[in-house]
Protein backbone atom coordinates (compact mmCIF):
# COMPACT_ATOMS: atom_id res chain seq x y z
CA UNK A 1 0.00 0.00 0.00
CA UNK A 2 1.31 3.46 -0.90
CA UNK A 3 1.63 5.77 2.14
CA UNK A 4 1.40 8.90 0.01
CA UNK A 5 -2.18 8.04 -1.01
CA UNK A 6 -3.52 9.56 2.22
CA UNK A 7 -2.55 13.06 0.99
CA UNK A 8 -4.41 12.65 -2.29
CA UNK A 9 -8.10 12.94 -3.17
CA UNK A 10 -9.79 9.63 -2.36
CA UNK A 11 -10.26 7.25 -5.29
CA UNK A 12 -13.67 5.55 -5.17
CA UNK A 13 -14.18 2.52 -7.41
CA UNK A 14 -16.87 0.21 -8.70
CA UNK A 15 -15.69 -3.23 -9.82
CA UNK A 16 -17.70 -4.66 -12.72
CA UNK A 17 -17.68 -8.45 -13.21
CA UNK A 18 -16.19 -8.59 -9.70
CA UNK A 19 -16.30 -12.37 -9.14
CA UNK A 20 -15.04 -13.45 -5.73
CA UNK A 21 -13.23 -10.13 -5.24
CA UNK A 22 -9.66 -10.61 -6.48
CA UNK A 23 -9.43 -7.27 -8.28
CA UNK A 24 -11.32 -5.47 -5.52
CA UNK A 25 -9.04 -6.89 -2.81
CA UNK A 26 -5.95 -5.80 -4.72
CA UNK A 27 -7.29 -2.29 -5.37
CA UNK A 28 -8.06 -1.91 -1.66
CA UNK A 29 -4.51 -2.98 -0.79
CA UNK A 30 -3.21 -0.16 -2.99
CA UNK A 31 -5.23 2.46 -1.10
CA UNK A 32 -8.33 2.69 -3.33
CA UNK A 33 -11.82 2.62 -1.80
CA UNK A 34 -13.97 0.07 -3.61
CA UNK A 35 -17.61 0.81 -2.86
CA UNK A 36 -19.37 -1.90 -4.86
CA UNK A 37 -18.80 -5.01 -6.94
CA UNK A 38 -21.23 -6.21 -9.59
CA UNK A 39 -21.58 -9.73 -10.96
CA UNK A 40 -24.35 -11.93 -12.36
CA UNK A 41 -23.19 -14.97 -10.36
CA UNK A 42 -24.88 -15.18 -6.91
CA UNK A 43 -22.11 -17.51 -5.65
CA UNK A 44 -19.80 -14.47 -5.59
CA UNK A 45 -21.78 -12.62 -2.92
CA UNK A 46 -20.44 -14.35 0.19
CA UNK A 47 -16.70 -14.28 -0.63
CA UNK A 48 -16.95 -10.77 -2.01
CA UNK A 49 -18.66 -9.24 1.01
CA UNK A 50 -17.00 -11.42 3.67
CA UNK A 51 -13.53 -10.21 2.68
CA UNK A 52 -14.15 -6.69 1.38
CA UNK A 53 -15.87 -3.63 2.87
CA UNK A 54 -17.94 -3.20 -0.28
CA UNK A 55 -21.48 -3.97 -1.40
CA UNK A 56 -22.12 -6.89 -3.76
CA UNK A 57 -24.75 -6.20 -6.41
CA UNK A 58 -26.13 -9.22 -8.26
CA UNK A 59 -26.83 -7.82 -11.72
CA UNK A 60 -26.24 -8.63 -15.34
CA UNK A 61 -23.93 -5.82 -16.44
CA UNK A 62 -25.66 -5.88 -19.84
CA UNK A 63 -28.77 -4.57 -18.07
CA UNK A 64 -26.97 -1.98 -15.94
CA UNK A 65 -27.43 1.76 -16.46
CA UNK A 66 -24.85 4.44 -15.66
CA UNK A 67 -27.36 6.24 -13.43
CA UNK A 68 -27.34 3.27 -11.06
CA UNK A 69 -23.59 3.68 -10.49
CA UNK A 70 -23.45 7.42 -9.84
CA UNK A 71 -24.34 7.17 -6.10
CA UNK A 72 -21.19 5.06 -5.54
CA UNK A 73 -18.94 7.97 -6.53
CA UNK A 74 -19.11 10.61 -3.76
CA UNK A 75 -18.63 14.23 -4.75
CA UNK A 76 -15.00 15.24 -4.34
CA UNK A 77 -13.65 11.73 -4.92
CA UNK A 78 -11.83 10.60 -8.03
CA UNK A 79 -14.03 8.01 -9.72
CA UNK A 80 -12.68 4.69 -11.02
CA UNK A 81 -14.64 2.18 -13.10
CA UNK A 82 -12.78 -1.13 -13.05
CA UNK A 83 -13.43 -4.60 -14.33
CA UNK A 84 -12.52 -7.72 -16.25
CA UNK A 85 -15.23 -8.11 -18.87
CA UNK A 86 -15.46 -11.87 -19.52
CA UNK A 87 -15.01 -12.76 -23.17
CA UNK A 88 -17.10 -15.73 -24.25
CA UNK A 89 -14.60 -17.38 -26.63
CA UNK A 90 -12.13 -17.62 -23.77
CA UNK A 91 -14.17 -17.61 -20.54
CA UNK A 92 -16.94 -19.37 -18.62
CA UNK A 93 -19.07 -16.28 -17.94
CA UNK A 94 -22.13 -17.75 -19.66
CA UNK A 95 -21.69 -21.28 -18.32
CA UNK A 96 -22.51 -22.78 -14.94
CA UNK A 97 -23.44 -20.07 -12.45
CA UNK A 98 -23.58 -17.51 -15.26
CA UNK A 99 -26.15 -19.15 -17.45
CA UNK A 100 -27.66 -16.25 -19.37
CA UNK A 101 -26.83 -16.51 -23.07
CA UNK A 102 -25.25 -13.64 -24.94
CA UNK A 103 -26.10 -12.72 -28.51
CA UNK A 104 -22.60 -11.50 -29.34
CA UNK A 105 -19.26 -13.04 -28.40
CA UNK A 106 -17.82 -9.78 -27.13
CA UNK A 107 -21.01 -8.14 -25.86
CA UNK A 108 -19.70 -7.61 -22.34
CA UNK A 109 -16.67 -5.66 -23.57
CA UNK A 110 -18.96 -3.45 -25.64
CA UNK A 111 -21.25 -2.96 -22.64
CA UNK A 112 -18.27 -1.91 -20.52
CA UNK A 113 -17.39 0.67 -23.17
CA UNK A 114 -20.95 2.00 -23.27
CA UNK A 115 -21.00 2.44 -19.49
CA UNK A 116 -17.75 4.42 -19.70
CA UNK A 117 -19.25 6.71 -22.35
CA UNK A 118 -22.34 7.35 -20.25
CA UNK A 119 -20.66 7.60 -16.85
CA UNK A 120 -17.41 9.37 -17.79
CA UNK A 121 -15.43 8.28 -14.70
CA UNK A 122 -12.11 9.98 -14.04
CA UNK A 123 -10.19 6.68 -14.22
CA UNK A 124 -10.79 3.37 -15.98
CA UNK A 125 -9.01 0.04 -15.81
CA UNK A 126 -9.72 -3.17 -17.66
CA UNK A 127 -7.99 -6.54 -17.24
CA UNK A 128 -8.62 -9.19 -19.86
CA UNK A 129 -7.27 -12.01 -21.99
CA UNK A 130 -4.37 -11.10 -24.32
CA UNK A 131 -6.36 -12.33 -27.34
CA UNK A 132 -8.75 -9.40 -26.94
CA UNK A 133 -6.18 -7.08 -28.55
CA UNK A 134 -6.55 -8.99 -31.85
CA UNK A 135 -10.28 -8.31 -32.18
CA UNK A 136 -12.15 -5.32 -33.54
CA UNK A 137 -14.14 -4.98 -30.33
CA UNK A 138 -10.95 -3.82 -28.60
CA UNK A 139 -10.61 -0.97 -31.10
CA UNK A 140 -14.25 -0.12 -30.40
CA UNK A 141 -13.52 -0.16 -26.68
CA UNK A 142 -10.60 2.22 -27.20
CA UNK A 143 -12.89 4.56 -29.13
CA UNK A 144 -15.15 4.71 -26.06
CA UNK A 145 -12.16 6.23 -24.26
CA UNK A 146 -12.07 9.41 -26.38
CA UNK A 147 -10.84 12.22 -24.14
CA UNK A 148 -8.82 9.86 -21.93
CA UNK A 149 -5.09 9.29 -21.77
CA UNK A 150 -4.73 5.54 -22.40
CA UNK A 151 -2.00 2.96 -21.93
CA UNK A 152 -2.22 -0.80 -22.21
CA UNK A 153 0.07 -3.79 -22.42
CA UNK A 154 0.13 -7.56 -22.04
CA UNK A 155 1.79 -8.35 -18.72
CA UNK A 156 3.49 -11.52 -17.54
CA UNK A 157 2.14 -12.20 -14.08
CA UNK A 158 5.27 -14.09 -12.99
CA UNK A 159 7.22 -10.81 -13.31
CA UNK A 160 4.71 -9.08 -11.03
CA UNK A 161 5.25 -11.33 -8.03
CA UNK A 162 2.40 -13.70 -8.93
CA UNK A 163 3.46 -17.37 -8.74
CA UNK A 164 1.99 -18.49 -12.06
CA UNK A 165 2.69 -18.14 -15.77
CA UNK A 166 -0.50 -16.19 -16.48
CA UNK A 167 -0.48 -13.48 -19.18
CA UNK A 168 -3.11 -10.74 -19.12
CA UNK A 169 -3.96 -7.58 -21.02
CA UNK A 170 -4.09 -4.59 -18.64
CA UNK A 171 -5.45 -1.18 -19.67
CA UNK A 172 -5.36 2.09 -17.72
CA UNK A 173 -7.18 5.26 -18.79
CA UNK A 174 -7.35 8.69 -17.16
CA UNK A 175 -8.92 12.09 -17.66
CA UNK A 176 -6.06 13.59 -15.64
CA UNK A 177 -3.51 13.28 -18.45
CA UNK A 178 -0.60 11.01 -19.34
CA UNK A 179 1.82 11.98 -16.57
CA UNK A 180 2.77 8.94 -14.50
CA UNK A 181 0.23 6.72 -16.28
CA UNK A 182 2.11 3.47 -16.85
CA UNK A 183 1.94 -0.27 -16.23
CA UNK A 184 5.07 -1.74 -14.63
CA UNK A 185 6.83 -4.67 -16.26
CA UNK A 186 7.98 -5.89 -12.84
CA UNK A 187 6.56 -5.52 -9.33
CA UNK A 188 7.94 -6.90 -6.10
CA UNK A 189 9.98 -10.10 -6.27
CA UNK A 190 9.36 -13.27 -8.24
CA UNK A 191 7.46 -15.91 -6.33
CA UNK A 192 7.47 -19.68 -6.67
CA UNK A 193 5.17 -22.56 -5.80
CA UNK A 194 7.39 -23.39 -2.82
CA UNK A 195 7.22 -19.86 -1.41
CA UNK A 196 3.45 -19.82 -1.83
CA UNK A 197 2.12 -23.17 -0.59
CA UNK A 198 4.95 -25.18 1.01
CA UNK A 199 3.91 -24.27 4.58
CA UNK A 200 0.39 -25.64 4.26
CA UNK A 201 -0.25 -28.87 6.20
CA UNK A 202 0.03 -32.16 4.34
CA UNK A 203 -3.22 -33.78 3.21
CA UNK A 204 -4.01 -36.85 1.16
CA UNK A 205 -6.05 -37.07 -2.05
CA UNK A 206 -9.71 -36.75 -1.10
CA UNK A 207 -8.88 -35.28 2.33
CA UNK A 208 -10.16 -31.98 3.77
CA UNK A 209 -8.15 -30.29 6.49
CA UNK A 210 -10.23 -29.98 9.69
CA UNK A 211 -9.17 -26.37 10.40
CA UNK A 212 -9.39 -25.08 6.84
CA UNK A 213 -12.29 -26.47 4.78
CA UNK A 214 -10.81 -24.97 1.60
CA UNK A 215 -7.60 -26.97 2.02
CA UNK A 216 -9.37 -29.86 0.34
CA UNK A 217 -7.92 -32.08 -2.39
CA UNK A 218 -10.04 -33.99 -4.88
CA UNK A 219 -10.07 -37.78 -4.79
CA UNK A 220 -7.96 -39.86 -7.14
CA UNK A 221 -8.72 -43.23 -8.64
CA UNK A 222 -6.24 -46.03 -8.06
CA UNK A 223 -4.99 -45.59 -11.64
CA UNK A 224 -4.45 -41.86 -11.15
CA UNK A 225 -2.66 -42.51 -7.86
CA UNK A 226 -0.27 -44.77 -9.76
CA UNK A 227 0.13 -42.08 -12.43
CA UNK A 228 0.95 -39.28 -10.03
CA UNK A 229 3.42 -41.50 -8.16
CA UNK A 230 5.14 -42.06 -11.50
CA UNK A 231 5.17 -38.32 -12.30
CA UNK A 232 8.19 -36.09 -11.82
CA UNK A 233 7.92 -32.37 -10.97
CA UNK A 234 7.98 -30.56 -14.30
CA UNK A 235 7.81 -33.87 -16.18
CA UNK A 236 5.13 -35.28 -18.46
CA UNK A 237 3.11 -38.45 -18.91
CA UNK A 238 5.86 -39.56 -21.28
CA UNK A 239 7.80 -40.48 -18.12
CA UNK A 240 5.25 -43.18 -17.25
CA UNK A 241 5.33 -46.88 -17.99
CA UNK A 242 3.20 -47.66 -21.09
CA UNK A 243 0.44 -49.39 -19.12
CA UNK A 244 -0.37 -46.11 -17.33
CA UNK A 245 -1.03 -44.17 -20.52
CA UNK A 246 -4.60 -43.01 -21.10
CA UNK A 247 -6.31 -43.58 -24.44
CA UNK A 248 -5.99 -39.88 -25.30
CA UNK A 249 -2.21 -40.06 -24.89
CA UNK A 250 -1.98 -42.78 -27.53
CA UNK A 251 -3.64 -40.58 -30.18
CA UNK A 252 -1.62 -38.21 -32.33
CA UNK A 253 -3.67 -35.29 -30.97
CA UNK A 254 -2.69 -36.19 -27.40
CA UNK A 255 1.00 -35.56 -27.98
CA UNK A 256 0.42 -31.77 -27.96
CA UNK A 257 -0.77 -31.82 -24.33
CA UNK A 258 2.31 -32.96 -22.38
CA UNK A 259 1.39 -31.08 -19.19
CA UNK A 260 -1.86 -33.00 -18.62
CA UNK A 261 -1.45 -35.18 -15.50
CA UNK A 262 1.70 -33.22 -14.63
CA UNK A 263 3.24 -32.17 -11.33
CA UNK A 264 4.19 -28.57 -10.59
CA UNK A 265 7.79 -27.66 -9.77
CA UNK A 266 8.64 -26.30 -6.33
CA UNK A 267 11.05 -23.60 -7.46
CA UNK A 268 9.18 -22.25 -10.48
CA UNK A 269 5.86 -20.48 -11.00
CA UNK A 270 2.73 -22.61 -11.32
CA UNK A 271 0.86 -22.86 -14.60
CA UNK A 272 -2.12 -20.58 -15.15
CA UNK A 273 -4.89 -21.41 -12.71
CA UNK A 274 -8.09 -22.43 -14.51
CA UNK A 275 -11.60 -23.26 -13.35
CA UNK A 276 -10.55 -26.94 -13.36
CA UNK A 277 -7.28 -26.47 -11.45
CA UNK A 278 -8.38 -28.82 -8.66
CA UNK A 279 -8.26 -31.80 -11.04
CA UNK A 280 -5.00 -33.72 -11.53
CA UNK A 281 -5.94 -34.71 -15.09
CA UNK A 282 -6.83 -31.18 -16.19
CA UNK A 283 -3.30 -29.78 -16.54
CA UNK A 284 -0.07 -29.51 -14.56
CA UNK A 285 -2.02 -29.32 -11.31
CA UNK A 286 -0.33 -32.14 -9.41
CA UNK A 287 1.29 -31.16 -6.13
CA UNK A 288 5.10 -31.06 -6.47
CA UNK A 289 5.63 -33.62 -3.70
CA UNK A 290 2.40 -35.03 -2.31
CA UNK A 291 0.43 -37.61 -4.31
CA UNK A 292 -2.59 -35.48 -5.09
CA UNK A 293 -3.82 -32.48 -7.05
CA UNK A 294 -3.45 -29.08 -5.44
CA UNK A 295 -6.17 -28.16 -2.97
CA UNK A 296 -8.64 -25.35 -3.49
CA UNK A 297 -6.77 -23.31 -0.86
CA UNK A 298 -3.49 -23.84 -2.67
CA UNK A 299 -5.08 -22.75 -5.93
CA UNK A 300 -6.46 -19.62 -4.25
CA UNK A 301 -3.05 -18.80 -2.78
CA UNK A 302 -1.42 -19.23 -6.19
CA UNK A 303 -4.01 -16.68 -7.34
CA UNK A 304 -2.52 -14.57 -4.49
CA UNK A 305 -5.63 -14.56 -2.33
CA UNK A 306 -4.63 -14.31 1.36
CA UNK A 307 -4.48 -17.66 3.15
CA UNK A 308 -7.50 -16.79 5.29
CA UNK A 309 -9.67 -15.44 2.47
CA UNK A 310 -13.18 -16.80 3.04
CA UNK A 311 -14.97 -18.51 0.15
CA UNK A 312 -17.78 -20.41 1.91
CA UNK A 313 -19.86 -19.79 5.02
CA UNK A 314 -18.98 -21.83 8.08
CA UNK A 315 -20.68 -25.21 7.92
CA UNK A 316 -21.57 -25.03 4.23
CA UNK A 317 -20.28 -27.74 1.90
CA UNK A 318 -17.19 -27.12 -0.22
CA UNK A 319 -18.12 -27.87 -3.84
CA UNK A 320 -15.12 -28.26 -6.13
CA UNK A 321 -16.85 -27.21 -9.35
CA UNK A 322 -18.35 -24.04 -7.89
CA UNK A 323 -15.27 -22.90 -6.00
CA UNK A 324 -12.93 -23.90 -8.80
CA UNK A 325 -14.89 -21.55 -11.03
CA UNK A 326 -14.63 -18.66 -8.56
CA UNK A 327 -10.91 -19.19 -7.99
CA UNK A 328 -9.90 -19.89 -11.60
CA UNK A 329 -11.88 -16.95 -13.01
CA UNK A 330 -10.54 -14.46 -10.45
CA UNK A 331 -8.19 -11.62 -11.16
CA UNK A 332 -5.09 -12.40 -9.05
CA UNK A 333 -5.11 -10.15 -5.98
CA UNK A 334 -1.51 -9.15 -6.61
CA UNK A 335 -2.39 -8.04 -10.14
CA UNK A 336 -5.20 -5.93 -8.70
CA UNK A 337 -2.69 -4.34 -6.34
CA UNK A 338 -0.30 -3.62 -9.22
CA UNK A 339 -3.13 -1.95 -11.14
CA UNK A 340 -4.26 0.04 -8.11
CA UNK A 341 -0.72 1.11 -7.19
CA UNK A 342 -0.17 2.28 -10.77
CA UNK A 343 -3.31 4.42 -10.65
CA UNK A 344 -2.45 5.85 -7.22
CA UNK A 345 1.06 6.70 -8.49
CA UNK A 346 -0.49 8.41 -11.52
CA UNK A 347 -2.81 10.50 -9.34
CA UNK A 348 0.17 11.37 -7.15
CA UNK A 349 2.14 12.45 -10.22
CA UNK A 350 -0.59 14.82 -11.36
CA UNK A 351 -1.68 15.92 -7.87
CA UNK A 352 -0.77 19.53 -8.64
CA UNK A 353 -3.42 19.72 -11.36
CA UNK A 354 -5.80 16.97 -10.18
CA UNK A 355 -8.18 19.35 -8.43
CA UNK A 356 -8.94 21.41 -11.56
CA UNK A 357 -9.08 18.34 -13.81
CA UNK A 358 -11.42 16.60 -11.38
CA UNK A 359 -13.70 19.64 -11.31
CA UNK A 360 -14.14 19.35 -15.07
CA UNK A 361 -14.98 15.62 -14.95
CA UNK A 362 -17.25 15.74 -11.89
CA UNK A 363 -19.73 17.85 -13.83
CA UNK A 364 -20.36 14.87 -16.06
CA UNK A 365 -20.99 12.60 -13.09
CA UNK A 366 -23.48 14.59 -11.05
N, C-alpha and C positions, 0 to 999 in steps of 0.2 A: 504494500500500500504506500502511496506517495504522500509524505508528510505535508508537502507544500499545497495539497489540494484544499486544506482547511482555509487558506487565504483567498481562494477563488470563489466565484459564484458557484452555487451548488448545481450539479448536473443531475437532472431527474430523467429517468429512462422508463420506457415501456418495452418489454421483450416479447416480440411476436414469435409464434411457433416455439414457445419457451420450453416444452418438454419437461423433464424432471428438474430443470433449473441450473444446468451446467454453465450456460452463458451468464445468466443472472448472478450466480454465485461468484463467478470470476469478476464481473463488473463491480459488484459490491466490494470485493477485496481491493480493487483499485481505487476506491473512494467515491464511486458513483452510487447515487440513491436510485434503486430500481423500485418503482411504485406498483407495477403490475406485470404479470405474465399472462399471455393468452395462448391457448392451445385447444384444439378440438378433442383431444384425448382425455377423458375424465380420470384415467389412471395417473395422470401427472399431478393432480391436485394435492394429494397428500405429500409426496416428496417435495414439491415446489414450496408449499406453505410451511411445512414442518422445518425447513432448513433456511428459509429466506423471509425477511420481514417485508413481504410483498403480497399483494392480493392475486390469487389465481382466478382467471376468467375463462370459463369453458365456452368458447365460441369458435365457429368456423371463420377464419380470417377473411375468406371470400365474402362473407356477409357483414363484415365490420365496416362501420362508417367513421370517418375522421372525427366527427363531432363527439363520438363516444370516448375518444382518447383525450380530448382537450382537458378534462378535469384532472388528469394525472400529471399535468405539467403546470405546477404553481407559478404564478406571476413572479418574475424576478429570477427564476431558475433557468439555466440553459437546458433546452429540451433535446433528448436523444431518443430516436426510434431505432431499435436494434432487432436483429432477428436472423434466423437461418431458415429461409423459405425452402421447405422440402421440394425436391424436384423429382417428379414421378419416375422418370426413366432410371433413376439411381437411388430411390429411397423407398421407404415403406409407409409413407404418410397416409396413403389411401387403403392400406391393408388392415390387418387386425388391430382394433382399437382406434382406427382412423378410417372408417369404412365408407365414408361418403365418396362417391365417384366424381372425378373431375373431367370436364369436357375437353380440356387442353392440357397437354403434357406439362407446360410451364406456367399454368394459370396462377399459381401461388406467387411466383416471382413477379408477374405482371400486377397482381393485386398489391403486393408490397410497394411497387413503384407508384401505383395509383394513390395509395395512402400517403406516400411522401408528398406527392403533388398537392393533395388536398390539405394536408396537415402542416407542411412546411416547417418541420422541426429544425432546430439549429444544427444538430449533428445527426448523422446516420451511420450505422454500420451494418454490414451484411456478411455473414460467413456461409460458405456454400461449397459444393463439390467443384474441383478444378475444371471439369468438363463444361460447366456453365459458360465459361469464357468463349467456347467455340460455337455458341448458339446465338441466333439473332435476338432472342429475348434478352440477352445480356446487354446488347446495344440499346434495346428499347429501355431497359432499366436505367442505363447511364443517361439516356435522354430525359428521364424523369428527374434527374439531378441537375437540370439547368439552373445556373445561379449558385451552385455549390463548387467549392474546391474538392477534387476527388483524387484519391490514390487507391490503387488495388494491386495485389500481387498474390501469387500462389506460394504459401508458406509450407515449410517442412517442419512438422510438429516436433520432431526429435531435436531440432536445433533451438526449440523454444522451451526446453526443459520438460517436455511431455514424453513419457517413456513408451512411445509407439511410433511407427513409421507412417503415420497419417499425413496426408497432404490436403490442404484446404485453401480455397480462394477466400481472401479477406479483403473487404472494401471499407474504406473510411471516407466520409464526406462531411464538409463543414461549410456553413455560411460565414464563418469567421476568417476565411482566407486560407492560404497555403502554408503559412509559417508554422513550422513544427509538426505538420501533418504528415506522418510517415509510419510505416509498418516495419518493425525491426526484423532483421534476418535471424538474429539470435536473441535469447532472453534467458537469464539465469544460467545454470549449468546443465549439461546433458545428464539425463537420468536413465537408469537401466531397470530391467525387470528385478534384479536383485535388490537394488536400492528401494524399490517400490513395494514389493510384497514379501520379501524374505523373512520378515519378522512375524508374519501371521502364523498362528498355530497350525500344526500339521493336522490334516483331516484325510480320510479315505474317500474313494469314489463312492458317491451316494450318501455321504455323511454331512450333517449340518452341525456346526459348532454350537454348543448350548448357550454361550454368552453372546453370540453374534449370528442371528438367523440368516443374514445375508452371506456369511462365510459357509456356503453350501455348494457342494460339488455334485454334478449330475452322476447318475449311476453308469456303470460300464458293463457291457456283456462280457462273458468269459473270453470271447475272441478278442474284443477290444482291450481287455486287460493284458492279454498276451501281446497284442500289437504295441501297446504303449511301453511295456517292459522291454520290447525289442527296439524301441525308438531312442535315438540319440538326440540330445539338445542341438537344434539347428540342422538335424539330419532330415531324411525323407523316408517314405515307405520303401524306397529302393534298398534300404538297409536291412529289410526284413527277410526272413526265410520265405521261399516261394509259397508255402502253404498258408501263409498269413495274408497274402494279397487278396484284396476284394476284386469282384468282377470288373468294376470300373477301372481298376488299375491295369487290367490286362488288355483293355481297349486302347487303340491308338490315341483317342481323345483324352484318355486319362493321364497320359504322360506329361501333359502341360500343367498338371496340378500337383507338383511335388510336395507342397506344404500341407496338403490335406493329411490328417492324422499325424501332424508333426508336434514336436516339443519346442517350446520357447528356449532361448538361451539366457542364462543368468546375466551375463555381462554385456547385453545388447538391448536395444529397444524391442518391445513386443511388436507383433504385426498390428495392423489397424483393427481396433475392436469393432465387431459387427453385432447385429441383433442376435446372431447365433453363436456368439463367442463362448458360451458355456458348454458347447458340444465339442468333444474331442475330434470327431470326424468332420467338422465344419471348417477346418483351417489349422494353422499352427497354434492351437489353443491348448496343447498339452502342457502341464506344469513342467518346469525344467528338471525337477528331481522326483517329485511324488508321482505315483502311478494313477493319475487322474487328470481331467480337464481343470482349467482354472475355475475357481469359485466365482459366484456373482460379485462378492466383495472384492476379490482380486481384480476382476474386470473393471469394477467401478473405480478402484484406486489407480489402475492403469489409465483410466479416463481422467485421472487427477481429482476425483471427488475425495474429500476428506474421509478418513477411515470411519468416522462416526456419522457420516451422512445417512439420514434415515430415508428408506425407500418404502417401507411397509409399516402399518400401525402394529403396535405390540399385540401379539396373539393372532394376527392374521396370517394366513398361509403364504409361503414364498413360492410363487409360480414362475418357473424358469422362463417360459415363453414371454410372459408379460414384462418381467423385470429385465430380461435380456433385450427386449425392444427399447425400454426406457434408457438403459445404460448404453447400448450400442448406437442409438440415434442421438445421444447427447453431444453437445459441444463440450470438449474437454474444459474443465474449470480453468486450467492454466492458460488455455488459449483465450478464454474470456477475460482473464486478468491482463494478458498481453494487450488485447484490444482496448480494454478500459484504461490501462496505464498509458497507452499511446494517445488516447483522446484527452486524458487529463494533462499529459505533457503538452499537447497542442494548445489546450485552453490556457495553460500556464505561459506558453510562448507568446500568445497574443493577448495576455491579460491587460496590457496597456490600452488596447482598443476594443476589448470584449464588451465593455459596457455600452458603447455607442452602437456596435454591430448587433448586440442583443436587442437593443431598443428597436432597431429596424425590423428584426425578425419576429419579435413578440407581437407586433401589430397584426401579423398574419395568423397568430395562434388564438387571440382572444378578441 
